[in-house]
Amino acid sequence: MKKYLPIIAGILLGLCFLAASIPVLFNLITMPTLPEGTPAAHFMAAFVPTGYVKFVKMFEFTGGLIVMIPRLRNLGLLLLGPVIVNIIAFHTLIDDPKELVNPMLDIIIVCALFLLWDARKKFSGLLN
C-alpha cells in the first residue's frame, strides 16, 4: 500500500489543478463578480484583464498533467510549487480568512506536502 500512496496523491493533486484550470482556459465558466472595493476584487481587477490569470492557469494545467505521471512527478511539483504558494498567500492575506477552510485547498496542501516528503531525497540535491 505504501508504494501506491504517492501515485494516489499525485493523481489527486493533478486532478485538483486540472479541475481548476480547464474551465478557465477553455472559457467554460465566467469569472464570478466579487464585492466592489474588497482586496480580492482589486487583485482580480489587476490580473484578469492583463491575461496573467490565463498564464498561471497554463502552469496549473501543465503541472497538473505532469504531476500525475510518476516519472515526471518531481518536475510537476517544481512547476506547481510557486502556484501553490501563491494560492496560500492569496487565501491568507487577501481573501477572507474564513475561506481558508476550503476542502480543495486542503487536498492540494496535504498532497503536495506528502509528495515533497516522499521525494525529499531527490529534492535534497537542490539545497546543497
N, C-alpha and C positions, 0 to 999 in steps of 0.2 A: 504493500500500500504506500510505503514511503516514497517509492520511485514514481508513483502516479500523482502525488500531490503537486509537484512543480508543473506537470502537464495540465492538471485541472486548473491551477492558479493562473497559468499563462493563458489558457483558453478563456477563462472568466475575465481576466484583465483585458484581453484583446476584444472580447465581445462588448465590454463596457465602453471602450473607446470607439469601436465601430458603431455602436448604437448611438453614441453622442455625435459622431462626425458625419455619418451618411445623410441624415435628414438635412443638415445644414449645407453640405457640399452639393447635394442634388436638389436643393430648394424644395424639399418635401414639406417643410413647415415654415411658417412665418415667425419671425422673431417676436417674442411677447413684448408688449409695451410695459415699461417699468414706470413706477410713480415718478412724476416730474420732481426734479430737484434732489433726488436721492443720489448718494455717491455711486450706486450701481448704474443708475441712468446716465450719469456723466461719463462713467467708464465706458459703457456700451456706445454712447454717442460718439466717443472718440475712436473706438475700434471697429465698429460695424461698417460705417461708410468708407473707411480707408482700405478695406479688404484684409485687414490684419486678422480678423476672425477666420476668414477662409484659409489664410496662410497657416494659422495654428491648427485648424481642422485637418489640413493636409498632413501635418505631422502626426496628429492623433490617428488618422486613418492609416498612414504608413506604419507607424509604431504599433498600432493595434493588430495589423496583419502580421508584422514581423515577430511580435512577442508570442504569437500563437505557434510559431514554428520552433520546436525545441533547439535546433542547432543555431538559430539566429536570435534566440530569446534575449541574450545579453545586449545585442545591438538594439533590439526593440526597447529594452529598458533604458538604454542611453538616449534614445530618441524621446521616450515618454517622460524621463526624469524631470526635465525643465517644465514640461506641460503640467505634470502633477504638482510640482512646487508652486506654479502659478495658480492652479486651481485652489490649492490650500490657502495661498496668500489672499486670493480674491474672497473666498468664503470667510476667512478670518478677519481681514482688515477692511474690506469694502462692503460685503453683503451683511445682512442681518445676522448677528451671532447665533440666533435661534435656528437659522438654516444650516448650521454646521452639522446637525444631526441629520444626515442625508444618507440613506442606505447605499446609493450608488457610490458616493464619495467614500463611505466606509469600506466598501468592497474593493475599490481602487487602492486605497491606502494599505489595507491588510494584504492584498495580493502582491502589490509592488514591494512592500517590505519583506514579505515571505520570499519572493523570488530573489531579492537582493541578498537576503540572508543565505539562501540556498547556493547562490553563486559567489559568495564572499571571497573564496579563494581565487577565483578568476578575476574579480574586481580589485583584489589587493595589489595587483601589479600597477594599477593606475595611481595608487597612493605612495608608491616607493619612488 
